[in-house]
Amino acid sequence: MAEPGRKRKRDMLRNWWSGRTNEDVDGVYARGYADGYADGLAAVEGVDEGNELGRASDTPVLLLEDEVCLLPGDTVTRIEDAPGNARRIFSAIDIFASVDDVWGVLTAYDHLQDVVPSLLSNKVVERSAGGCRMEQVGSAELLPGISFRARCTLDVREYPEGIPAALLGSQAEAYDDYADVARADISRPLKRDVFPRPFAISKLPHRDLTMQSSKDARGDFDLYQGVWRMQPLPGCSSEEGGEVMRLSYAVELRPALPVPVRLLEKRIALDLETNLKAIRTHVHGKVR
């Protein structure tokens, strides 16, 4: 039993979180959901409440463009289980730039290693109309002095008008309650060419990029496939009056190595957040 007058760590954390400003938010907990921000955002009931990155009970299933402009803090991240040794991870960030600005950075495939800090190497080995094939090596530090390196050959496909609905495993618009989307996905196995639902949905024109581990190339993931989404936020504007857009990434993965994915999920999610912030910083440096 706690000593009288002594605050528990959980209470101290809650008090700190409730009183923080948006600029203070840069920890490893589910981000940006204090002070009622989660109102109107779909959350899944029954998720254990806690401080693990992406697994807080109020982490949204989807980000809706008409419910919030700028995401408080830096990033919003969600982690979901999937059948087998697999995970689905979602993350998003708002950027003071246009969709064209961010699209130009992400489709400059030869220079991604100059933008994305987790990439140790990046090489375009084949180009095609509307995409390319890249060989990449990424690194993540699991523990001090212990790093996980992943080699992957990725097939990239551009969808300037948005990814076709037929390629998505879940159709959010088909559910009255968005929480049901996540409940359904928990039991949906990963399947090649059936991509995870985008983290952010938009009724406005948007652009998507898909990245998928090549079937005919060896790598450290049995399957890795994700959707980058770039969408405008016309109801929002920066202090200077410029454009604002939302960049989100939804990825599902299953390691080829005999390692429990639960040991990797947090590190992968943190690196995804770091990559999103680096993309934002790079884009801001080009447009400002």
Secondary structure, 3 states (H helix, E strand, C coil): CCCCCCCCHHHHHHHHHHHCCHHHCCCCCCCCCCCCCCCCCCECCCCCCCCCCCCCCCCECCEECCCCCCCCCCCEEEEEEECCCEEEEEEEEEECCCHHHHHHHHCCHHHHHHCCCCEEEEEEEEEECCEEEEEEEEEEEEECCEEEEEEEEEEEEEECCCCCHHHECCCHHHCCCCHHHHHHHHCCCCECCEECCCCEECCCCCEEEEEEECCCCCCCEEEEEEEEEEEECCCCCCCCCCCCEEEEEEEEEEECCCCCHHHCHHHHHHHHHHHHHHHHHHHHHHHC
